[in-house]
Amino acid sequence: MKILVDADACPVVKQVEKIAKKHRVPVILLCDTNHILSSNYSEIKVIGAGADAVDIALANLCQSGDIAVTQDYGVAALVLGKGGYAIHQSGKIFTNENIDGLLMERHINKKARMSSSKNHLKGPKKRTKEDDLRFESAFESLLCGILSHDLK
C-alpha cells in the first residue's frame, strides 16, 4: 500500500505525511513542472506540464489498496475502479456508492457554466483549521480501517 497525493496546490500534504509516517506508509507526491515541492518523508514525482498530466500519472501509478488524495472526481473514479481508495482534501471519502452522483453533479455544473455568460463559479471558501482537522480525522480513519482490514 502507498498513498498518492495530487500535490499541485494541495493544502493537506503535511497532514498526509504526518499520519502516513506514524503508520509507516509510503507517500508519493505528484506535481507538475510548475510546482516545486520538497519533503523529508515522501517520494516526489515531477510530471511534465500539461492538462491532466498529474491526474493521468496518479491514476496510472495507483494499484489496488492504494489511497489517493485528490480533489478531482474523475481521478477518484479511476482509483476506485482499480480497487483503490480516494479522499478529497475536505475529508470526503469517495466511494463506489457516491462517485456516480458526484460525477453527474460535476457534469451538470460544467454544462451550466458553459451556457452562462459567466464561465466560472465562485472559488472555494478560505481553508480553516477546522477543515484541516476534519481532513486529518477522516484520513486517519480511512488509513486505520484499511490497515486493520489488511491485518486480518
Steps between C-alpha positions, in 0.01 A plus 500: 500500500605853422345844516493705182441874531399732219725759660450793261371766740387231748448654845525173696841363400649551848204328668527205260872465566459525879236226512671279239832522684329401827365185329814442289317525168693638201379819332552616144438868427423570136530850358555662165803701395331824612525401867804446720460257789736373763451234762697314762260206482328468163627400160438786256413437136506802273277440201525699178273800470177459313131474560427203724860369488518455878151348511589243234831416669328452836237272348770297323711460817203396713454135585238313696514597867674834444355829626478808278460850639335705225231758451430372147191280479620342174829393658309366800279292267807352329659417836182333625481303175847360572399388848663796673366753747460873443452796731439868426704767678179592682495155663220365280569136423414401144320166476340286233170611650553876466729544199232478230297777661809717541598451136146586389503813716833602343356446152187705573707783648726503196200519268361789706831686479521446126148633440553805719676820403705442815719196438603460861350448840620655822812334629516301821481668838825575679632189673464493877663308786171307531537391135847367579376315808207350305741375234744356755224313679351356181840412354621326814172307527526390138864397536447315830196322357700379201799397713283310751322325213836403346611344828205260507 
